[in-house]
Amino acid sequence: MTLDSDRDLRAARHEGGDTSPPRGLETRLALAGLAAWVAFFAPTQVLLAVAAERMYPADKELFFGLISAAGSVVMLLAYPIVGALSDRCLPTVARRTVSMIGVAVAVGCLVMAGQADSGLELVFWWCATQTGIAAIQCGVEASVADEIPTRHRARIGGKLAAAQMFAALLGTVVASVSTDLSISYLVVAGVVTMLAAPFIAVSFIAAPTARDPAPALAHPTAPPIRVGRSSSTSELWLGWTSRTLVLFGLGNITQFLYFFVHDELARPEPASALILLTGLFVVSVVLSALICGTISDRIADRTGPAVIGSAVAGVAASTFGFVDSWPLILCAAAVLGAGLGAFMGPAFALLTELLPDPKHYGRDLGLLNTAVVAPSALAPIVGVAMLRLEHGFTVLYTVAGTSLLLGSVTMYVLRLRTRDSREHTVAVNPL
């Protein structure tokens, strides 16, 4: 099938009123996203922290912060580069092929990281792993912009957010299967491969060719999704700023959670306590993301749920720094998860709707994904500095909560701008 005939079929399908994404695509995208985040969270939540403790017991926080920051800087560069390459190759190479290459790189480097005998060697393989993770994510997110209609964007955004947070739990569990780091890394690599396989396999089963981005479609019974001026750069970057602030707050919470449970709370079995805390947080995020994503699509409002969710999460995050009661910490984790879930799906959908040029979805989403990577690079550096202060965890979680609240304020400013802007409908009317 030629590219032109594929475009014609796609246009005919939409003209006929079929506004649903291809069957099973959302599930395959969510599983591929889960694969990428398992490859990220298993090392950052457990394996790198354990390696830091074994290699540099006196400076474990410093080494952990440095290796996390180094990997994030590499991913920061990889996202836009890989995205731009996928745009350039799109006429002949499917987005799934980008993810397939990313899986191969990530899996191979994870296995090698498990064999690392020195800190420098571990840093190298972890940075290389981050490149693979970036490629997986680029393929997944550009496929959303290409193939998922606007009316379903918050729902798939909620599924991707749920996958991201579930990966925090799954990664922790998978990484804890053995005290031998080489075995743990090997298990993580196997899980990543299995999760990504359904999305990648479509490339060989259906042999898809590149497609035009799916037209933006309005819900037939809901009011138009309002995004203000669809190509407004200022509104796009307001959304990026809000997402950056929220994820910076989240990064400060999650990246030092192992040390918080082990050192600050002094739980008798820190590994089990971390799994419980992470599990409660993840369940809360998953339920909230799925529910709020669907609601956002139905009411055609992206900024409202995001504003409320990030504000709730900010209050909950601050609580971590001022209580040492284990039941209260668990309650705060559940509220934090609910707030983040309400933010993430609608915020992701909003960013995809504000993308200006379909020919550069991969590149633009790569640039916008710096909202994910930059906080991951900054949070370890800022976190290490704050943890060296007196009452370090109190300062850390206060800063995290403040960042989340600022993200809510920024999203509210965007809401006001889109309300004042000329409303327009991005829709395809069925014949």
N, C-alpha and C positions, 0 to 999 in steps of 0.2 A: 504494500500500500504506500502511495506517495504521500509526501507531506501535504500537498494541496488537497488530495482526496480526503485525508484525515481531517483537515480543517473544514471541508465541506460537510462531512458527516457530523462533526461537532456542531457546526452552525445549524444544520437541519434538526439535530436533536433538541437544541434550545428553542428553535423556532416552533417546534412541535409542543413546547411547554414542559418538557422534562427538565425539572430544576433540581433533581436529586443528583448527588455525586455518584460516581460508579460504585456498584455494589461491593461492599467489603473494603473499600478504599480507606475509609476513616479508621477502621480497625487495624489495617496493615500499617497505616501511618503512625498510629498510636504505639504499636508494637516496635516499630523502627525507632521512634523517639525514645521509648523505654530502653531499647538496646543502647542508644547513645548515652543516656543518663546513668545506666548501670555501669558502663565503662568509666564514667566520671565519678560517681558517688562511691563505688566500692573502694577505690583507692583513697579518695579524699576523706571519707568518713572513718575508715578503719586502717587500710593497708599502709598508706603513707605515714599515718600517725604511729603505727606499730613499728615500722621501719625506722622512723626518726628516733623513737624511744630506744631501740636496740643499737643504732649506729652512734647516736649522739645523746646519751641520757642526760647530760648536764645542760644541753642546749636544744632539747627536743622541739620546743615551741618555735625557736628561731629557725631551725632547719625545715620544719614543717611549713612555716610561713614562706620561706624562701622558695622551696620547691613548688608550692602551690602558686605563688606569684609568677614564677618562671613559666610554668605550664600555661597559665592564663594569658600571659603576654604572647606566647606562641599562638594560642587560639585566637587572640585578638587580631593578629595579622592574618591567620589562616581563613577566618570567616569571609571577609570581603574578597580575598584572592580566589578562593575556591568558588564562591558565588559568581564572580565575574567570569571565571573559566567555564562554569556550567551554562551561563547565558550564551557565551560565545560558541560553545559546542552543541547547543540545544537542537539545531536543525538535524544533527546526525546522532547525537547521544542523549538518551533519556535521563531524566533526573535520577532515576533509580540506579543508573550506572555510577553516578557520583557517590551515592550512598554505599554501593557495593565496594567501590575502591576504599571508601572510608572505613568500612567494616574490616576489610583485609588489613589495612594499616593498623587500626586500633587493636585488633586481636593479636597480630604478630608482635606489636610493641608491648602489650600487656604481658605476654608470655616472657619476653625478654626482660621486662622490669622485675619479674619474679626471680630472675637469675642474677640480678645486680648484686655485686659484692662491695660496692663503694657508693658514697653519696653522689659523686659526680656521674657515675654510670646510671644511677637511678634517676637523676635529674634529666639526663639525655633521653632515656626511654619514656619517661613520663611526658616530656615535651612532645616527643614524636607521637605518643598516644593521643594527645590533645589535637594534633593535626587531623588524625583519623576521625575523632569525634566531631570536629568541625565539619568535615566532609559529609558525614552521616546527616547531621542537622541541616546542612544546606540543601541536600537532596530532599529531605522531608518537608521543610518549610516552604521551599520554592514549589513543591508539588501542591501544597495547600493553596498557594496563590494562583497556581496554574489551573487546578482542577476542581477546587471546592467552591461552589457558589456562595455569594455573600451572605445569603440568608442562613447558611449553616456554619459560618466562620467562627462564631463564639462557641458553638457546640464542639467543633473539632479543636478549637483553642482550649476548651475545658478538658477535653480528652488528652491533649498533649500535656497540659499542666498536671493533670492527674497522673499521667505516665511519669512525668518528671519527679513528682513527689513520691510516687510509689517506688520509683527507682532508689530513692534514699533508703527506704526500708529494705527492699529486695537486695540492694547492693550491700547493705550492712550484714544481712543474713548470709548472703553468698560468700562475702569476704571472711566470715567468721567460721567457715566449715572446717578449717584446719589451722593449727598453730604454725605450720610450715608455710611461709609466705609464697614459695614457688608453687605449691599446690593450690593455694587460694587464688593466685593470679591465673592459673590454668583453668580453674573452675569458672572464674569470672569471664574469661575469654570464650569458654564454651557457651555460657548463658547468653552472652552478647550475640554470638553467631546464630543461635536458635531463635532469638527474638527478632532479629533483623531478616531472617530467611524468608518469611511470607511476603514482605514488601519487595525484596530483591528478586525473588523467584518469578514474579510477574513479568519481569523483563525477558525471561527465557520462555515462559509459557505462552504469554500473549504477544511477545515481541513488539511492544508498543513503539511507535515513533513519536517524535516530539509533537506537542500539541500547543495550540494557541491557549493563552490563559482563559479560564472560564469567565464568561461575562458576569458582571455583578448583577445579582438577582434579588429582587425584593420579595418578602413574604407576601403571598397573595391576600392574606387577611390582616396583616399587620401594617402599621404606618411605616413610611419609608425610614430606612436606617439613616440617621442624620450624622454626617461626618463633616458638615460645613463645606468649605471649598475643597473638593476632593484632592486637588494637587497642591494645597497650601503647605509649603515647606515649614513654615513656623509652627503650624498645628502638628505636623508630623513629628517635629523635633520636641515639641512639648510632650507628646506621648512618649517619645524616647526618653526624655528626662525623667518623667514620672516612673517609667519602668526601671530605669537605672537606679533611682533612689530606693525603690521598693526592694529590688534585688540586692542592692548593697546592704540594706538592713537584714535581709534574709541570710546573706553570706556571712555576716558577722555572727549570726545566731548559729548556723549549722556547721561552719568550718571548725569551730572550737568546741563543739558539743561534747566530743569525747573527753576533752580535758575538763570541761565544766562538770560532767558527771563524775569523772574519776577523781579530780583534785578538789574542786569547790564543794560539791555535794558529798564527796567521800562515800559513795554508795558501796556496800560490801561486795557486790558483784556488778562492776561497772558495765561489762559487756551486755548482760541481761537487762540492766536498767536502761542502757542506751537503746536497745531494741524496743523495749516497751515505750519509752518516750518518743522515739522516732515513729513507731507504729501508730500511736495515738494521733500524732501530728499528721501523718500521711493519710490515715483514714478520714480525718477531718478535711484535709485539703481535697482529697478525691471526691468525697460527697459534695462538698461545697462547689468545686469546679464544675462538676457535671450538672448540678442543679442550676447554678447561677449562669452557666454558659447557655443552657437551654432557655432560661428565662430571658437573658439578654437578647437572644434571637427573636423570641416571641414578642417582646415589648419594643424591639428595635431601638434599644438604648445601650450604648457601650460604656459611656462615662459614669453613669449613675452607680451601677454595681461596683465599678472600679474604685470610685471615691469612697464609698462606704466600707468596702472590704479592706482597703489599705489603711484607713483610719482605725478600724477595729484591730487589725494586725499590729499597728504601732503601739496601741495601748497594751496589748497582750505581751509584746516583746519587751517592753519596759519592765513588766512584772518580774521577768526572769532575774533582773539585777537586784531586786529588793526583797525577795523571799527565799527561804531555804527549806521550806516545807515541801516534801516530795508530793503530796496530794495537790498542793496549790500549783506546783510546777507542771504537773500533768494537766490540770485544768487550763492553765495558761497556754500550754502547747495545743490543746484542742481549739481554743478560741483563736490562737494565732493561725492555725491551719484553716479554719473557716474563713477568716478574713482574707488570707492569701488566695484561697480558692476562688472567692468572689471577684478578686482583682484580675487574676491571670488570664482567664479565658477571654473576657471582654476586651482587655487591653491588647492581647495578641490580635484579636479580630480587628480592632480599630486600626492598628498599624498596617495590617494587610490591605485595609480599605483605603488608606491614605497614600499607598504607593503610587507614584506618578506615572511610571512607564512600564507596561507589561514586558517589554523587551529586556528590561534590566531587573526583573524581580529577584533573581539570584544575588546579584551584586548589592541591590538595595537592602534586601533582607540580611545579607551578610554584614553590611554596615550597621543596620539596626540591631543586629545581635551583639554589637558591642555593649548594649544595655545588659546583656547577660554576662559577657566576658569581663568587661571593665570592673564591675563590682567584685568578681572572683579574683581579679588581680590585686585590687586595692584592699579588699577586706582582710586578707592575711597580713599585709603590711601594717595596716592601721590596727588590726586586732593584736598583733604582737606588741606594738608600742603601748597599747592601752593595758594589756595584761601585765606589763612590767610596772604599772602604776599601783599605788595602794588602792585596795578595793577594785582590782582590775576588772573583774567580771561585772561588777555594778556599773562601772564606766562603760564597758563594752556594750552591755545590753541597753543602757540608756541611749547611747549613740545609735544603736540599731533601731530602737523605737522611734527616735527623733527622725531618722532617715525615712522610715515608713510613713510617718505623719507628713513629712515634707512631700513625699510622693503623692499622698492623698490631696494635699493642697494644690500641687501642680496639675493633677488630673482635674481638679475642680476649676482651675483657671481655663483649662482646655474646654471643659464643659460650657463655661460662660462664653468662650469665643465661638464655639460651634453653635450655641443658641443665638448669638447675635449675628452670626454669619447668614448669608443667603442659604436657606435650606434647598437642597436639591435631591432628587431621586435618581439613584443609579440602578436602572432596571431594564429588563428586556420584557416587553409585553408579548405574551403568546398570541399567536394568530387565532 
